[in-house]
Amino acid sequence: MVEFYQTVIGKRFSMSQLPELIKSVNRLADAIEKATNLSQANGKVVIASTANADRCE
């Protein structure tokens, strides 16, 4: 039986899509960290929840 990583889709995923996903997650983490640092510098508390994802207080 052929392993996933040996298939065309598996190679595409592991060589292209997964690295791009990791870069995107890292960019999101950097943006969150920057937003947190800015809000702390301004004396604001950032509260995030899935219920009010578009609102920060």
N, C-alpha and C positions, 0 to 999 in steps of 0.2 A: 504494500500500500504506500502511496506517495504521501509524504508529510506536507503539511500546509506550506511551510517555508520553501518547499521545492516546487510549488506550483507558480504559475505566472502571477496569479493574484497575490499569493503569499510573498513572492519576491517584491512585487510592487508595494505591498503594505510595509514590509520590513525595510526596504531600501528608500522609500520615498514618503509614504503617508505617515508612518510612525515618527520619523524624525521631524516632519513638519508639525505633527500634533504636539510633540514635546516642545518645539520652539514656541508654539502658540500658548501652551500652558505656562511656559516660563515668562512670556511677555505679559500674560494676565497676572501672574504672581508679582512681577515687577511693577505693574500698574497699580495693583492693590497696595503694595508696600509704599509706593510713592504717594498714593492718595491718603493712606493712613498717616504717613509722616507729615504731609501737608496739613491734615486736619488736626493732628496733635500740636503742630507748630502754631496753629490758629486758635488753639484751645477748644476745639470742637470735638465732640464724641461722635464717632460714626457707628451707627447701629444698622446692621444689615440682616435681613431675614428673607426667606423665600416668599413670605406672604406680601411683603412690601418691598420687593426687589428694586423698584424704581424710586424709592424714597430713602434719603439719608437724613438723619437728624443729628 
